[in-house]
Structures are given as structure tokens and as C-alpha cells.
Amino acid sequence: MKVTVTPELIKEIVKRPKDERKAIGEAITQAQLSWGKAHVHDGISIRRLYDDIYECRVGLSDRLVFLFVAKPPELKFYFLGDHDEVKNHIKSKRR
């Protein structure tokens, strides 16, 4: 499974402290490794938010938002935020 991270998200990630950057990287890797394995999804909290938009947790408060592109199979990570920021982001996508 291919994984990409948008340049905008990379800019956000590099602003974070080293321990948070490490946790973000680990969450992306876990999402990649567990994609398509339903019981493993529960362990890392992958959740479908809307259409082809999903989230996975990074620690207690932050969430990574990503798209699942079917052909060729790819997880495209593009947004990082807390619960409220993700909620507002998804609302803006539904309009």
C-alpha cells in the first residue's frame, strides 16, 4: 500500500516537537500496515468519516485525516488536528 503525505501536512508536522513527529510517523506506518485488516483497525482507531475520508489517532488528542484512493491503492494523509478541528474540516467537505 502506497502512502503519501501532502506538502501542507509536512509543513504542519515539522512545526511539532520531535516526540510528536515520531508519534505521527508511527501512526502513519500503523495505518499503512493495518489497512484492510478490520480487527487491526480497531486497535489503532481508524474510522471512516465521510465518503473516502478516514482518520486515525495520534496520541490522545490529535487525529490524522487521510483519503483512501482505490486505484492504484494509496493512503493520502493531508490533515492533522484535534477532534473539533477534524469535525469542522469534514463539515467543510460536505458543503
FENRA-V855416 format. One record per residue. RES is the residue in three letters. SS is DSSP state (A for helix, B for strand, O for the rest). OMEGA is omega in whole degrees, 0 to 359 (NA if undefined). BURIAL is 1 if it has 24 or more other C-alpha atoms within 12 Angstrom, else 0. Layout:
# FENRA-V855416
res->RES ss->SS omega->OMEGA burial->BURIAL
res->RES ss->SS omega->OMEGA burial->BURIAL
This chain:
# FENRA-V855416
res->MET ss->O omega->178 burial->0
res->LYS ss->B omega->176 burial->0
res->VAL ss->B omega->172 burial->1
res->THR ss->B omega->177 burial->1
res->VAL ss->B omega->183 burial->1
res->THR ss->O omega->177 burial->0
res->PRO ss->A omega->179 burial->0
res->GLU ss->A omega->179 burial->0
res->LEU ss->A omega->178 burial->1
res->ILE ss->A omega->178 burial->0
res->LYS ss->A omega->179 burial->0
res->GLU ss->A omega->182 burial->0
res->ILE ss->A omega->184 burial->1
res->VAL ss->A omega->176 burial->0
res->LYS ss->O omega->185 burial->0
res->ARG ss->O omega->174 burial->0
res->PRO ss->O omega->185 burial->0
res->LYS ss->A omega->182 burial->0
res->ASP ss->A omega->177 burial->0
res->GLU ss->A omega->177 burial->0
res->ARG ss->A omega->179 burial->0
res->LYS ss->A omega->180 burial->0
res->ALA ss->A omega->178 burial->1
res->ILE ss->A omega->178 burial->1
res->GLY ss->A omega->179 burial->1
res->GLU ss->A omega->179 burial->0
res->ALA ss->A omega->178 burial->1
res->ILE ss->A omega->179 burial->1
res->THR ss->A omega->180 burial->1
res->GLN ss->A omega->177 burial->1
res->ALA ss->A omega->179 burial->1
res->GLN ss->A omega->184 burial->1
res->LEU ss->A omega->185 burial->0
res->SER ss->A omega->182 burial->0
res->TRP ss->O omega->180 burial->1
res->GLY ss->O omega->178 burial->0
res->LYS ss->O omega->191 burial->0
res->ALA ss->A omega->183 burial->0
res->HIS ss->A omega->177 burial->0
res->VAL ss->A omega->178 burial->0
res->HIS ss->A omega->182 burial->0
res->ASP ss->A omega->182 burial->0
res->GLY ss->A omega->180 burial->0
res->ILE ss->A omega->174 burial->1
res->SER ss->O omega->171 burial->1
res->ILE ss->O omega->182 burial->1
res->ARG ss->B omega->174 burial->1
res->ARG ss->B omega->181 burial->0
res->LEU ss->B omega->185 burial->1
res->TYR ss->B omega->180 burial->0
res->ASP ss->O omega->181 burial->0
res->ASP ss->O omega->181 burial->0
res->ILE ss->B omega->182 burial->1
res->TYR ss->B omega->173 burial->1
res->GLU ss->B omega->169 burial->1
res->CYS ss->B omega->184 burial->1
res->ARG ss->B omega->172 burial->1
res->VAL ss->B omega->183 burial->1
res->GLY ss->O omega->184 burial->0
res->LEU ss->O omega->187 burial->0
res->SER ss->O omega->186 burial->0
res->ASP ss->B omega->178 burial->1
res->ARG ss->B omega->174 burial->1
res->LEU ss->B omega->179 burial->1
res->VAL ss->B omega->181 burial->1
res->PHE ss->B omega->176 burial->1
res->LEU ss->B omega->169 burial->1
res->PHE ss->B omega->177 burial->1
res->VAL ss->B omega->187 burial->0
res->ALA ss->O omega->185 burial->0
res->LYS ss->O omega->345 burial->0
res->PRO ss->O omega->184 burial->0
res->PRO ss->O omega->183 burial->0
res->GLU ss->B omega->169 burial->0
res->LEU ss->B omega->183 burial->1
res->LYS ss->B omega->181 burial->1
res->PHE ss->B omega->186 burial->1
res->TYR ss->B omega->184 burial->1
res->PHE ss->B omega->177 burial->1
res->LEU ss->B omega->179 burial->1
res->GLY ss->B omega->176 burial->1
res->ASP ss->O omega->185 burial->0
res->HIS ss->A omega->183 burial->0
res->ASP ss->A omega->179 burial->0
res->GLU ss->A omega->178 burial->0
res->VAL ss->A omega->179 burial->1
res->LYS ss->A omega->179 burial->0
res->ASN ss->A omega->178 burial->0
res->HIS ss->A omega->181 burial->1
res->ILE ss->A omega->177 burial->1
res->LYS ss->A omega->180 burial->0
res->SER ss->A omega->179 burial->0
res->LYS ss->A omega->184 burial->0
res->ARG ss->A omega->183 burial->0
res->ARG ss->O omega->NA burial->0
